[in-house]
Amino acid sequence: MSTTKHSEGDRHRVSLTPTYDQSNGWHEMLPPLAEPTILTGDTTCDHIVIGGGYSGLAVTRRLAELDPSARIVLIDGDRIGNNAAGRSSGFAIDHAHNLRAKGFADAKKAAQDAIAMNRAGLEWLGDTIAANNIDCQWVQEGKYHAAATSRGERMLGQFAESLDAVDEDYTLVGANDCAEIFGTSYYSLAIHAPHSYLVQPAAMVRGLAETMPANVAVYESSMVTSVEYGDGSSRPHTVRTERGSASAPSLVLATNGFTEGFGFLSKQLIPLITWGSITRELTDDESNRFGGHASYGIIAAHPAGTSVRRVTTPNNRILVRNIFSFSKKSDFVSRKSWAAKTHRRAFERRWPQLIDVPFEHSWGGALSLSRNGEPVFGELRPGVFGTVVHNGVGIARGTISGKLLAEMIMGEDSELLRQMKAKGRPDDALPFQNLGVRINARARRIIAGREE
Ligand SMILES: Cc1cc2nc3c(=O)[nH]c(=O)nc-3n(C[C@H](O)[C@H](O)[C@H](O)COP(=O)(O)OP(=O)(O)OC[C@H]3O[C@@H](n4cnc5c(N)ncnc54)[C@H](O)[C@@H]3O)c2cc1C
C-alpha cells in the first residue's frame, strides 16, 4: 500500500474534493433536508471518519456499536444522499455477473466466499434498516440479468454455468415472460437471481446518517481541506474544514476515489464516473401503456450494457443507467448531456410507447476501480485507515468492508475479517490510464451493441 509523501506532523492540503451538483434524481425526489450541522470550532474525539457513503456509514455505526464510550465524528463535504452512494441505481446485489468459478475448486470456493461476504453486508444493512425504521423501500426483489442480443444470450448461458458451479439458485425467464414482466419485447432471455434487494439509495443513506447511535456526531457540508497526520498514538491526526477542525488518534478515510486527494493511492485508483437518468412520474395512462410489473431491476447481460429499474413506490418512474467516463478531476457536469443522450436512446429503444415521457433528472457519480479489482482495506499509515474500491457492488461491498474495518480497528477477530485481510491489494494502474480507459470503454460499447 502506498503512503503519503508527507512526514508525520506535516500539513497535507487535500488536493481533490467532490463537487456534486443538485441533479441527483433520488435525492431531489425526497423532501428537502433541514439545514446541515456544519463542523465549527475545534473538537477532539476518539475516531474521525471522513465520508458518508456506504463505507463511511458502516465504519461509523460499527465503531459506535463496539465502543459505546468512544466519541466518533463523521464528516462529509456534501449532504449525505447527494454523494455517489445516494446516486447509485439502488441494486443491493450479492454477486456480479463476472463470477470466476468455472472449473477449479479454489475458484469455486473464492466465488462462494465473495458471495457470502456480500450477503453478510446486505444482511447487516437490512437489519439496521429494519431496526431503525428507515423508509427507503428496501425490498428483496432479486435482480434480472437480461439479454437483448444473441451475444447477450450466450453471456447469460455462461453466467448460468457459473451460477451452477457455485450452487446458486436462479430462474430462466423466456421471451414471453420477459415481455410481460418488463413491459417491452426488447429482451429475449433473462436470468432471475433471487437474493438481491432494490432500494431508494438516497433515502437509505440519509436514514442511516440520521439514526446513528448517540455517541456519533455527524457533520455535513464540511469539506476537509487539509490534514495534519499524527503518529497514531501520542500525537493525534487533525483534519481541518473551512470553519472547524477535529483531532483524534484514529482517522478513517472512506472517501472513494477522493482518497487520492489525501495523499494515498494516486497510482492505484482508476477514477470513473457513471451516469443515471430518471423519468418524470408516469401518468396513469402512461403506466397502462407501459404494462409490465410494478417494480423490478434489470442488469444487462453485457457489463457495458444498460441497467434499468421500474420504480413504483413512492413514485412511478423509470431509471436508466449506462456509460462510464474517466475524470481525474471528478467532473460531473461537462459530459452530462452526452450521458443523458445515450440514456434517452436506451430508453426509447426499450419503451417506444413512452417516447413522449421526458427524463426529469440526469446525474453522474464517482466510482473508483482498481486494475485488478482488488479493494483498499486496512491501515494506510499509523492510525490512518482506508476502505475504498467497491467496484459496481458498492452497497454490499462498501458496507461489509466498512463494518469489518471498524472491527479490525477495535481488535476483533472473525473468519470474514480474516478473509478480507487476505484479499489482494490494488495493482498500479497502467500509464496513460485516461486513454486506456477511453479505448476500453469505447470497445466495450461497440461489443455491447443493443445491450446498451
Ligand atoms: C450512477 C451510479 C449507479 C450505481 N449503481 C450502483 C448499484 O446499483 N449498486 C451498487 O452496489 N453500487 C452502485 N454504484 C456504485 C456505488 O455508488 C459506489 O460503489 C459507492 O457509492 C461507493 O461507496 P463509498 O462509501 O466508497 O463512496 P461514496 O459513496 O462516494 O462516499 C464517499 C464520501 O466521501 C466524501 N468525501 C470525499 N472527499 C471528502 C473530503 N475532502 N471532505 C469531506 N468529505 C469527503 C464524499 O462527499 C462522499 O460522500 C453506482 C454508482 C453510480 C455513480
The ligand as a Gaussian input file, in Angstrom:
#p B3LYP/6-31G(d) Opt

LIG

0 1
 C      -24.906000       6.228000     -11.312000
 C      -24.366000       5.152000     -10.381000
 C      -25.030000       3.953000     -10.252000
 C      -24.551000       2.979000      -9.357000
 N      -25.314000       1.878000      -9.127000
 C      -24.960000       1.013000      -8.148000
 C      -25.842000      -0.037000      -7.757000
 O      -26.951000      -0.164000      -8.288000
 N      -25.445000      -0.880000      -6.776000
 C      -24.244000      -0.720000      -6.121000
 O      -23.959000      -1.527000      -5.226000
 N      -23.390000       0.273000      -6.456000
 C      -23.718000       1.158000      -7.435000
 N      -22.897000       2.207000      -7.734000
 C      -21.587000       2.302000      -7.061000
 C      -21.704000       2.880000      -5.667000
 O      -22.453000       4.067000      -5.676000
 C      -20.301000       3.165000      -5.119000
 O      -19.543000       1.979000      -5.203000
 C      -20.405000       3.596000      -3.666000
 O      -21.099000       4.819000      -3.544000
 C      -19.043000       3.719000      -3.027000
 O      -19.269000       3.972000      -1.666000
 P      -18.205000       4.742000      -0.812000
 O      -18.718000       4.835000       0.567000
 O      -16.872000       4.106000      -1.009000
 O      -18.060000       6.163000      -1.516000
 P      -19.090000       7.405000      -1.720000
 O      -20.469000       6.936000      -1.743000
 O      -18.559000       8.177000      -2.869000
 O      -18.837000       8.243000      -0.393000
 C      -17.612000       8.928000      -0.229000
 C      -17.915000      10.186000       0.546000
 O      -16.689000      10.866000       0.851000
 C      -16.969000      12.252000       0.864000
 N      -15.711000      12.981000       0.721000
 C      -14.748000      12.796000      -0.207000
 N      -13.733000      13.676000      -0.011000
 C      -14.074000      14.413000       1.072000
 C      -13.446000      15.484000       1.773000
 N      -12.256000      16.004000       1.411000
 N      -14.072000      16.007000       2.861000
 C      -15.269000      15.519000       3.272000
 N      -15.928000      14.516000       2.632000
 C      -15.326000      13.973000       1.549000
 C      -17.909000      12.435000      -0.336000
 O      -18.655000      13.640000      -0.230000
 C      -18.763000      11.194000      -0.245000
 O      -19.947000      11.436000       0.469000
 C      -23.336000       3.198000      -8.626000
 C      -22.653000       4.397000      -8.786000
 C      -23.164000       5.378000      -9.629000
 C      -22.415000       6.677000      -9.721000

